[in-house]
Amino acid sequence: MNRYPLWKYLLIVFALLMGALYTAPNYFGDSPALQVTTSKATLKITNDTADRVKSVLKNAGIAEQGIELEGQGSNVAVRARFATPDAQFKAKLALEKDLNRGQTEPDYVVTVNLVKNVPKWMQAVRALPLNLGLDLRGGVHFLLQVDAAATAETKLKGVVAGVRSQLRDKSIRHAGIERVGRAVEVRFRDAATLAAARSVLASQFTDLAFAEAADGTDVKLVATLKPEALQRTVDEGVKQNISTLSKRINELGVSEPIIQQQGADRIVVQLPGVQDVAHAKDIIGRTATLELRMVDSTVLPGTEETATIPFTSELFTLEQGGPLVLSKDVILSGEYISSADATFDQHQAPAVSLDLNGDGGRKMREATRDNIGKRMAILLKEKGKYTILSAPTIQSELGSKFQITGMGSVDKSTELALLLRSGALSAPMEFIEERVIGPQLGAENIAKGLYSTVYGFAAIAIFMIIYYHLFGFFSVAALGSNLLFLLAALSFFQVTLTLPGIAAIALALGMAIDANVLINERIREELRAGNTPQAAIAAGFDRAWATILDSNVTTLIVGIALWMFGSGPIRGFAVVHCLGILTSMFSAVFVSRGVVNLWYGRKKKLTGVSIGTVWTPGVSSLK
C-alpha cells in the first residue's frame, strides 16, 4: 500500500543528483577578470595576443590566476583572472598603456568584468551559475524610447523617393512632389492625370491613405501614412534596433548585457559591471549608417554656397574640401549592407569593402547604370550628423560589391567597417531614463535576499518539526529538495535572478510547505476517522492531491498571465514563480511520499505514526 517500486526511488535519487549538479556552480563564486578584445578589423585576437598580455602583466609585477583564449570567430577574446579587484584595476591600466599605440583610438579594448569559477566539465554539461540582475550585481541601466516623429519622417523620405520613381516608370507627368508636414503632396495639371497617378500609387503603396485637393489651377494628391502603418514601422524599428544594439555591445566586449523590449516603443539596456554612464552611452550611441546620394549636377561646381538650392536637394560640406549639393533621394542605405571589411584599394590606400544583399545590389545597378560620368556621394550618418566620406565619379555600372576609398588612415577604415558591420539604428531613439547601481549595493541586496530566504526556511522548519514531529521532518526534507530543484532549474535555463526573483523563491517555499500541511492534516483526519496508520497515510496523500493540484494550477495561471503581459521585474518574478510551482508540486507530493514510504512502508504492523497531536471527539492522543 505504501511502498514505491524501485524505479520511483531511483527517479527521486536521480532528480536529487541532477539538482545538486546544476545548483553546485552557484557556490564556486566569481573572480575579478579583464577581457581583452579589439574593435579593429585588421587586428585579430590570437594566442600571440594572450602571450603578449601575460608578458605585460609579468613586467608590471601583477600576479594573474590564469590567462586563456575564449570565444570563436569574430568574438574571440583574451580573458585574464585575478585574485583581488585591486590587482584587476592595476592590470587594466597596465594593459591599456602597453597594448595600445594611442589612447584616443586604442587598438585593444580592455573591459572589467567577472569570470565564473566553474570547472570545465560542469560547463560542458551546461551546469552554469545563475545570471544576476542589475540590482544584485551592479551596473548601468538605460531606458530608450523610439522617436515616432523621426521614424515617420524617415519613412516619408522613402515614400517621396518611391512616388517619384513610380510616376517616372509609368510615364505619368506631375508638376512637383514635396513633403508638407507628415504628408506628401503631388501636384498635377489636370484631374485625369491625377486619377491615373492615384491608381498606380494606391496599388504600390498600401501603407498610404490618399486624398485629393485643389491647388489654384492645378490639382494635388495628398498621401499620408496610415496610423497602423506608422505603428508597424515603429514596431519593426524597435526589433531592428534591439538586434543592432546587441551586435554593437557584444563587439565592444560588454559581458552578459540585457537588451529587451519594454512596452510598444521602448528598449531596456542593462550593462552589468559597467559603472561609467558616459562610456556606456557612447557604446549605445555609436552606430552609423551609410547613405548613397547623387550629386545635384544642376548646381555648378564652385557656386554651391551662393546658388539657389532646389527643393529636391540640400547642401552638405565635405570633411575635406568644399561644399556639395546632394539630392534628397537616398539611392541606398546601410540596411542593405551584408558585410563591411577594412581593406586597401588598388593604390594600397586604406579603404572599406562593402558587400550588398540581393536588393541592395539591384538598387545599385539601377542607380549607376543611368548615371555614368556623374558624381555619387557616400555619406556617413552618426549620432544624427552627416559626414560626406567621398564623392567619386561613377566610371561604370556597379553591383553588389564596391569600395569606399579616401579614408585617410587605417584606423578610420577599420572603425568605419566596425560601425557599418554592427548595423544602423533603423529608428531614432532617445534616452528617457538612466541609473547606475554600484556593486556594493548589489552585494547588500544579495546578502539581504539570502538572509530572508535562509531565516524563512529555518522558521518554517522549526514550526513544522514542532507541530508535526517526524512528519514535519519529512516535510522539511521535501521543502529542501524543492529549493534544490528550483535553483537547479533557474541555473539550467539561465534565468536572470533579480530582487523580485528572490521574493518569488521565498513565496515558492511558502506554497510548497502549504502542500505538505494539507497532506499532514488530511492524514490526521483519516486517523481521526479510525483508519489504520497505513491506510491513513495512503488516503491522506491521495485525497490531498486533488486540492493541491487545483490550488497550484490556479496560481500557475496567474503566474503565466504575469509572464505574458508583464515586463522587466514583473516578468522576472513570474518566471521564478511558475518554476517554483512546478518544482513544489513534484517535491511536496512525490518526494515527500517517497520519504514517508521509505520510513513507514517497510513496517507491516504499524501501530502509530509520529504526526503530532491527533484530536478525536472527546479524546486526545499523541502518536
N, C-alpha and C positions, 0 to 999 in steps of 0.2 A: 504493500500500500504506500509506504513512504520510503521507497528505495528507488534511486535513479539507476538506469542502466549505465554500464561503464562508459559508453560514448558521450553521455552528458557530462560526466565528471571530467573526461578528457577535454571536452569543449570548454568547460569552465577554466581548467588549468591553462589551456591554450590561449584563451581570451586574457587571462591574467598575465601570462608571459608576454603577449603582444602589447598589452597595456603598459607593462613595465619597460619593455624595449623602447616604445615610442614616447614614453614620458621621460626616460633617462636623459636624453640630450639637454633637457632644461636645467639639469643640475651641473653641467660642465662649465657654465659661465662664459664670459667673453674676455677677450684680450684686446688691449689697445693696439691698433694697427694703422698702417698707411697703405693706400692704394695708389700706385703709380701708373698713369695712363698717358696717352698722347692725343692731342687734338689735330695733329698734322698728318696728312695722308702720306707724306714722304718718309715718315718715321714709323718703324714697326717695333712692337714690344716683343723681344725675343729673350733667349737665355743670356745673351750678352748684356741685355738691359738689367736682368736680375744680378748678374755678376758685378755690373757697374754700381748698382745700388748697395750691394754688400761691401764693395771696396770703399765707397763714400762713407758708409757708417763706420767701417773699421778705422779709417783715417781720422774720423771725428771722435773716436773713442766712445761710441754709443753701442751698447750691447743689444743685440736683437735675439729673438727666440725662434727665428725661422723666416726664411725668405723663399717664396715659391711663385711659380708662374701659374696663373689661373685664367680660365675662360677659353673661348675658341673664336676663330675667325677674326673679325674686327673688334671684338670685345675682350681681347687678351689684356691682362693687367698683371703687374708685379705686386704681390702682397707681402708686407713685412710686419711681423708681430713683435710686440714689446712687452716688458714686464709691468711698466708703470706709464700713466699718462704723461709724466714729466719727460721720460725718455722718448715717448711718441712725438711730442711737440718739438723737442730738440732735434730729433731726426728729420722732422718736416722742414725745419729751417735749413738744415744742412743739405738735404736733397734738393730743395728749391734753388739753393745757391750754386751747388756744384753741377747739377744736371742741366741747367738752363744757361744758354748763352746770354740771354737778356731777360729782365723781369717784366718788361712791357708786353712782349709776345713770347711767353715761355714755350719751350719745346715739349715739356712734360708737365702734366697736371698731377699734383700731389694732394690727395684727399685724405682727411682724417676720418676714420671710421672704426668699427669694432668687428672682430672676427670671432666666430663661434669656435669654442674648443671641443668640437665634436670629432671623435675618431672617424677615420676614413671609411671603415667598414660599416659604421652606422649610417653615414651619408649615402653609401652605396645602396642601402635598402630604404632610403627616404626617411630615415629616423633623424629628424631635424628639430631644433628647438622652436618654440613659439616666436612669431614676429611680434614685437612690442610696438604699440601705437605711439603717437607723438606725446601723449600725456604721460606715458610711462618711460619713454626713452629720452625725450627732449628733441628739439629741432625747430624747424620753421614751418609755419602753416600759412598758406595763401588761399584766398577765395577770389576767383576771377569770374567776370561776367562778360559774355559775348555782347558786343555793341550792335544791337539790332539795326540802328540807323545806318551805321557804317557798312553793315552787311548788305542792307538794301541798296546803298549807293554803289557798292561793288557789283551787285547783281545787275543794277540798271546800266552800269557801264558796259557790261557784256551784252545787255539787251540792245543798246544803241548800235553796237558793232554788228550784232546779229541781224537787226532790222535792215540796216544799210546793205549788208551782204545779200539778204534775201531779195530785196527790191531790185538790186543790181542784177542778180542772177535771173530774175523773172522779167527784166527789161521794163520795169514799172518806174516811170519818171515821177520824182517828187520835187517839191520846192524848198526842202530843207528839213533836217532832223535835229532836234535839240532836246535836252533834258531840262525840264522845269520842275524843280522840287523833286517829288517822288513819282513823277510821270514823264513819259517820253512822248513828245509831240512830233507828228509828221504832217507837214503841210502839202496840199495838192491844189492844182489849178481847177479841177472840176470834180464833181461828185462821182462820175463813172470811174475815174482812176482811183479815187478813194475806196470805192466798193471793191474793185479788183485787188487793191492792196490789202484791204481788211480780210478778204477771203484767204489770201496767201498767208498772211501773218497769223491769223487765227488758227490755221491748221498746223503751223510750225511752232507757235509759242502758246502752249496750253496753260502756262502759268500766268498769262496776262489777261486782264479784262479791258475791253475796248469800248470807247465811246467816241461819238462824232460831235464836232463843234464848228461854229463859223469863225473865220479869221479874216475879217474885212471882205475882200472879193474872193479870197481863197476859202477852202475848207480844210479842216485838220482832223487827224485821227489821234486820239489821246489813249495811250496804253499805260495801265497801272498794274502793279503786282497784286495778285490776289492774296488776301491775308493768310490763307492756308499755304500758299506757295512761299511766302516770306518765312512762316514758321518752319516749314520743311527745310528751307535754306539754312536757318539758324540751327536746327537740329543736326543737319549734316555738318555744319561748321563746327559744332561742339565735338562731334565724334572725330572729325578730322584733326582738330586741334589737340585732342587727347592723344591721338596717335603720334602727332608731330612732337608734342612736349615729351612723350615717353622716349622717343628716339634721341631727342636732343639731350635730355638729362642723363640718359644711360651712356651716351658717348662721352660725357664730361665726368663720368666716374662717381656720381652720387649713388650710394648703395641703398637698396630697398626703398625707392621712392613710392609714394602712393599718389596716383593721378586718376581721379574718377569724377564722373558727372554727378552734380547735385541739382535737382530740380530741372527745369526746362532749358535754362541757358547759362548755367553756372558750372564751373570746374573747380574742384578742390585739389590743391597740390600740397603734399606734405613731404618734406625732405628731412628724414631723421638724421640726427647728428650734426646738421648744419646750423650754425649759430649766427652767421653773418647774413643779415637780411639783404643788404645791398648786393652782395655777391650772388645770393640766391635769386634776386630779381633779375640780375644780369643774365644768369643762366636761363631763366624762363623767357626773357625778352629778346635774347639774341637769336632770333630766327629770321632768315632772309628769304625773299622770293625774287625771282628773276622775271623781268618783262622785256619783250622784244617789240619795238615800235618802229615805224618808218619815219625817217626824217622828212619834214614837210619841204618839198622841193619848190613850192611856190614862193617861199621866202628866200631872197637872195643871200648867199653867204656874206657875212660881214655887216648885215643890216638887221640882225635878229633883235637887238635891243631897241631899235628905233622904229622898226616896221610894225604895221598893224597885224596883230596875230589873228588868224582865222579862228572862228568859234569852235571849229573841229580840232584845233591844235592847241598846244601850250608850250611855254618857254621853260627850258631847262638849262643848267650850267654844267659843263664838263668838269670832271675832277681835275683834269689837266687840259687847259685850252679854253676856247671861248664858248659862248652860249650856243644852244641848238633849239630849234623849234621842232617839236615832235607831234605826230598825230596822237589824238586821244585814244584811238582804237588800238587795243592790245592784240598783236599778232599771236603771241604765245606767252604763257605764264609758267611759273615754277611747278604747277601741279602736273605738267606733262613730262617732267624730268624723272627718268627712272634711275639714273646714276650720275655721279659727278666725281671726277678724279683730278688731282693736281698732276700736271704733265708739262711737256715743253713743246713749243711749236717748231717749225722747220728751221728756224734760226737759233734754236736752243735757248729761247727766251721763255720765262715762266708763263704757263697758260693753264686753262681749265678745260678738260674734255667732257662734253656732255653727251649723254645718250637719252633720246626721247622715246616715249612709248609709241604705240601704233598711231593713235590720234594725233600726237604731237608731231610725228614725222610727216603725216599727211598735211597738217596745217602749215608746217614749214615749207614743204614742197609747193603748196598752192601760193603761199605768200611770196616766195623768192622767184618762182617761175616767171611772173609778170613784172618783176621789179629789178631785173639785172641791170647793173650800172647805177642803181640808186643806193643811197646810204640807209642802213638799218642800225638803230641804236639799241644797245644792250644795257638795261637799267637794273640796278640792284635796289630793292626796297627793304630797308632795315629800320625798325623802330619808327615806322611812319614816314621816313625820309627817303627821297630818291637820290641815287648817285648814278651818273652815266659812266659805265666802265669803259665803253668804247663805242665808236660809231663807224664801223667799217663799210666799205662799198661792196655790194653784192656782186661777185665775179661770175658766179654760176648758180644753178639750182641746187639748193641744199636739201638734205634728207634728215634721217634720224640721228646722225652723228655730226657734230661740229665742235669747234673750239672757240673759247673766249681768249683772245690774246691781249697783249699790252698790260699785263698785270703788274709789271714793275719789279716784283720780288717774289721769291719762292714762298715767303711767309704769307703774302697776300693771296697767292693762288691756293695754298693749302687751306687757309682759313675760309676762303670763299667756297671751296669744294666741300668742306665740312658743313657749312651753313646750308648749302643747297642740298646736300645729301640728307641732312636732317629734316628737310622739308620746310614748307612755308605754312604760316598760320592762315588757314583758309578764311577765317572770320576774325576781325579785330576784337581784342579783349582789353579790359581794364581791371586793375586791382581794386577790389571793394573791401577787402579785409586782409589783415596780416598780423601775425603774432609770433613771438618767439617763446619757446618753453625751454628753460635751462635744464641741463642734465641732473642737477641736484634736486630740482622739483620732481623730476621723473623718478629718481631713486626714492624720494619720500613717498610718492604715490604708490610705488611698488611695495614698500615696507608696510604702509597702512593697509593696502589691499590684502597683503599676505597675512598680516596680524588679524584682520577682521575674519578672514576665512578660517584660519587656524583656531582662533578663540571660539568662533561659532561652531566649528566641528567638535571642539573639546566640550563645549557646553551641552551640545546635543548628545554626545557620547555619555557624559556623566548622568544626564537625565534618563536616557534610555536604559542604562545598566541598572540604575537605582530602581526604576519603576518596573522594568520588565525582566530583571535578573538575567538569566542566561540567554533568553530570547532577545533581550536588549543588546547583549554582546553580539549575537548573531546579526542583529540589525546594524550595529556599528560596523561589523565586518563588511556587510553589503554596502554600507554607505562609503566606506573606504575604497572598495572596489569601484563604486560609481565615480568617485573623484578621479581614480586612476584611469578609468575608461574615458572620462571626459577630457582630461588633459592630453591623453594619447590621441584622441580624435582631433582635438584642436591643433596639435602638433603635426599630425599626419596631413591634414587638409591645409596646413599653413595659414590658419586663421590669424588675423592681426588682433592681438589682445589689447583692449583699452580698459579704462576705469569702468565704463558701463559693462564691459565683458566680465570683469571681476565681480561686479554686482550680480550678474546673471549666474555666475558659478555659485555664489552664496545662495541665490534663490533656488538653484538646482538641488543643492544639498537639502534645503528645507522641504522641497517637493518630494525628494527621494525618501526621506525619513518618514514623511507623511504616509507613503505607501506601506511602509513597514508597520506603522502604527495601526493602519486599517487591518493588516493581516493579523497582528497580535491581538487586537481587540476582537476580531472575528473568531480566532481560536479560543479566546476566553468565553465568548458566547456559546460556542459548541461545548466547552467543558461545563458551563453553567447549565446547559440543557441536559447534561447527564451522559454525553458521549464519552467513549474511551479516549485516552490521550492520543493514540494513533489515529483514530477516526477524526478527532477534533483538529489535529494538525492538517490532515488531508482536506477536510471540509473547509477549514479556515483559509487555506491558500486558494482553493478552487473557487470559493464563493466571494472572496475579496477581489479576485482578478477582474471581474466584470466592472466593479466600482472603480478600481484603479485605472482600467482601460478607458472608461468613459471620462474620468476627470482629466487624464493626461491628453486624450485626443482633443477635448475642447480647448485645453490650454495650448496645445500644439497649433490649433487653428489660429489662435490669436498671435502666436509667435510667427507663423507663416505670413500673416497679414502685415505684421510689423516689418518683416524682411522684404516683402514685395513693395510696400508703399512708403517705408521709412528711408532715411538716408543718414550717412555719417554715423554718429554714435548710436543712434536708434537701431540702425541695421546691424551694427556690431553686437549690440545687446541681443537682438533677435536670433542671430546665428548661434551664439553660445547657449541661449535659452532653449532653442529647438534641439540642439545636440544633447543638452543636459536632460531633456525629457526622454529622449530615446535611450540614453545610457541608464537613466534611473529605472525605466521600465524593465530593462534587462537585469540590472543588478538587484533591484528590490524584490523581484519575483523569482527569477531563475537562479541567481547566485545565492540569494537568501535561503531558498528552499533546498538547494543543494547542500548548504552547510547544515541545515536542520536535519535533512535526511541522513547525512553522513553521521551525525551525532546520535539521533534517536532511531533511525531506521533499522539499525543493526540489533536493536533490543526487541526480542519477540514478546516478552511480558513486561510491558511498560505500565507502571502504576501511577506515574505522575510526571509532570513537566515543570521546569523552572521558568514560569512566566509571570511571576509576581502574584498579587492578591486576586483570587477569583471569587467574586461575590456571588452568592446564591441566596435566594429568598430565605431570610431568617437564619442563614448560616454563613460564616466567613471561614475560609481556609486558605492557607498559604502552601502552595505545592511547589 
